[in-house]
Each structure stands twice: as C-alpha cells, then as structure tokens.
Amino acid sequence: MNEKTIDLNLSTILDGAVQEKFEEEMEAVLKNIHDINTDPSKARKVVIEFKISSDSRRETLSVEVNSKHTTVGKEPVSATLLTGEDSKGVHAKELKSGAKDQTYFDESGQVLDDAGEPVEKETNVTPINKKALYK
C-alpha cells in the first residue's frame, strides 16, 4: 500500500479558512434553493479555487484561496395593467379578473370588479316574478 505523502486537510488548512469559505458559499446556495421565487431544479455551483505559486527553488509554495457561488435568478413575474386618462390625469391599476370589465368572485365569495375592487349591488334591478314565468 502506498504511503500518503501529502499531509493537507481542507478543513484545517489556513486555520480552517477554506472550510469557512465553503460553508459561507454553501449557505448562499441553500438559501437560493429554498427561495420560492427560484427554480428548484436548476443547478447551482460552489467553487473553491486554489492559486498556488512556487518560489524559484520550488521549495516553498504560496497558496491563495478564493471562493464563489453561482445561484439561479429569481423567476420573472408579470401582470396586466388597466390604464386610462381623464381630467384628473393618468390612472393605472392591475387587472385582477383576467379580462377588462369582467367581474369575479374572491375566495370569500365577494364580487369584485376587474381591478379587484368590491362591486356595489345594483338597486335598479327588477325582481323576476316566478309565478309569471311558470304560467
């Protein structure tokens, strides 16, 4: 069996600085994975780079360690806006219903207009006489 000739441990080299850099980069990657606004299936990276230089006699080495991470950008979000202009100026609101001038029901059953504002009940509606319909 070959005897181990390189006695370097990544957890202890540079007084643990390499391990510390790895943990910092890994934490950033993990936070990005758990961000609900990112795609969890896309790959991220943690890179630990060692830059090694030798003296002219090849007896001592200088080691510089850099770390970086690559995360996934946030997923884009979009909306449709309703806009118009009147004597008061330009107006804009987010379209909530899916189509201009369309009403919809929210989770509680309240009727809302296309911009998500409550719709007032109409008072000039004539009730239907059920007896007249079935004669």
C-alpha positions as CSV (number, residue, x, y, z in Angstrom):
1,M,0.0,0.0,0.0
2,N,1.3,3.5,-0.9
3,E,2.1,5.8,2.0
4,K,0.3,9.1,2.0
5,T,2.8,11.8,1.1
6,I,0.6,14.9,1.1
7,D,-0.5,15.9,4.5
8,L,-3.1,18.7,3.9
9,N,-6.6,18.6,5.2
10,L,-9.1,21.1,3.7
11,S,-10.9,21.5,7.0
12,T,-7.7,22.6,8.8
13,I,-5.5,24.3,6.2
14,L,-5.2,28.0,6.7
15,D,-6.6,27.6,10.2
16,G,-10.0,26.4,8.9
17,A,-10.5,29.3,6.4
18,V,-11.2,27.0,3.5
19,Q,-13.9,25.2,5.4
20,E,-15.3,28.6,6.5
21,K,-15.4,29.9,2.9
22,F,-17.1,26.7,1.7
23,E,-19.8,27.0,4.4
24,E,-20.5,30.6,3.5
25,E,-20.9,29.8,-0.2
26,M,-22.9,26.7,0.5
27,E,-25.3,28.8,2.8
28,A,-25.9,31.2,0.0
29,V,-26.6,28.4,-2.5
30,L,-29.0,26.7,0.0
31,K,-30.9,30.0,0.6
32,N,-31.3,30.4,-3.1
33,I,-32.6,26.8,-3.4
34,H,-35.2,27.5,-0.7
35,D,-36.3,30.8,-2.2
36,I,-39.8,30.1,-3.6
37,N,-39.1,32.6,-6.4
38,T,-36.4,30.5,-8.0
39,D,-36.5,27.2,-10.0
40,P,-35.5,24.5,-7.5
41,S,-34.5,22.1,-10.3
42,K,-31.8,24.3,-11.8
43,A,-28.2,23.6,-10.8
44,R,-26.1,25.9,-8.6
45,K,-22.4,25.9,-8.0
46,V,-19.9,26.3,-5.2
47,V,-16.3,26.9,-6.5
48,I,-13.3,26.8,-4.2
49,E,-10.2,27.9,-6.2
50,F,-6.6,27.4,-5.1
51,K,-4.0,29.6,-6.7
52,I,-0.6,28.1,-6.0
53,S,2.7,29.8,-6.7
54,S,6.2,28.5,-6.1
55,D,9.5,30.2,-5.3
56,S,12.3,29.9,-7.8
57,R,13.8,26.9,-6.0
58,R,10.5,25.0,-5.8
59,E,10.8,24.6,-2.0
60,T,8.0,26.9,-0.7
61,L,4.6,27.5,-2.1
62,S,2.2,30.4,-1.6
63,V,-1.4,29.3,-1.6
64,E,-4.3,31.8,-2.1
65,V,-7.9,30.5,-1.8
66,N,-10.9,32.2,-3.4
67,S,-14.5,31.0,-3.2
68,K,-17.6,31.9,-5.2
69,H,-21.0,30.6,-5.8
70,T,-23.4,30.7,-8.7
71,T,-27.1,30.8,-7.9
72,V,-30.3,30.9,-10.0
73,G,-32.0,34.1,-10.7
74,K,-35.5,34.8,-9.5
75,E,-38.3,33.7,-11.7
76,P,-39.9,36.6,-13.6
77,V,-43.4,37.8,-12.6
78,S,-45.8,39.6,-14.7
79,A,-49.1,41.4,-14.6
80,T,-51.6,43.1,-16.9
81,L,-52.4,46.7,-16.1
82,L,-55.5,48.7,-16.9
83,T,-54.8,52.3,-17.8
84,G,-56.7,55.3,-18.8
85,E,-56.7,59.1,-18.7
86,D,-59.3,61.6,-17.6
87,S,-59.4,65.2,-16.3
88,K,-57.6,64.1,-13.1
89,G,-54.7,62.6,-15.0
90,V,-53.4,59.2,-16.0
91,H,-54.6,56.2,-14.0
92,A,-53.3,52.6,-13.7
93,K,-54.4,49.5,-11.8
94,E,-53.6,45.9,-12.0
95,L,-56.1,43.7,-13.9
96,K,-57.2,41.1,-11.4
97,S,-60.1,39.4,-13.2
98,G,-58.4,38.1,-16.3
99,A,-60.4,40.4,-18.7
100,K,-61.3,44.1,-18.8
101,D,-64.7,44.8,-17.4
102,Q,-65.1,41.3,-16.1
103,T,-66.2,40.7,-12.5
104,Y,-65.2,37.7,-10.4
105,F,-65.6,36.1,-7.0
106,D,-62.8,36.3,-4.5
107,E,-62.1,33.4,-2.0
108,S,-64.8,34.7,0.4
109,G,-67.4,34.9,-2.3
110,Q,-67.5,38.7,-2.7
111,V,-68.0,40.0,-6.2
112,L,-65.1,42.2,-7.3
113,D,-64.5,44.3,-10.5
114,D,-61.7,43.7,-12.9
115,A,-59.3,45.7,-10.7
116,G,-60.2,43.8,-7.5
117,E,-62.5,46.4,-6.0
118,P,-65.8,45.4,-4.4
119,V,-68.8,45.8,-6.7
120,E,-71.7,47.6,-5.2
121,K,-75.1,45.9,-5.5
122,E,-77.3,47.4,-8.2
123,T,-80.5,48.9,-6.8
124,N,-82.4,49.3,-10.0
125,V,-82.8,45.6,-10.8
126,T,-86.3,44.5,-11.2
127,P,-87.0,41.2,-9.4
128,I,-88.4,38.4,-11.6
129,N,-91.9,37.2,-10.6
130,K,-91.5,33.4,-10.5
131,K,-95.3,32.9,-10.9
132,A,-95.3,34.9,-14.1
133,L,-92.5,32.7,-15.6
134,Y,-94.3,29.4,-15.0
135,K,-97.9,30.2,-16.2
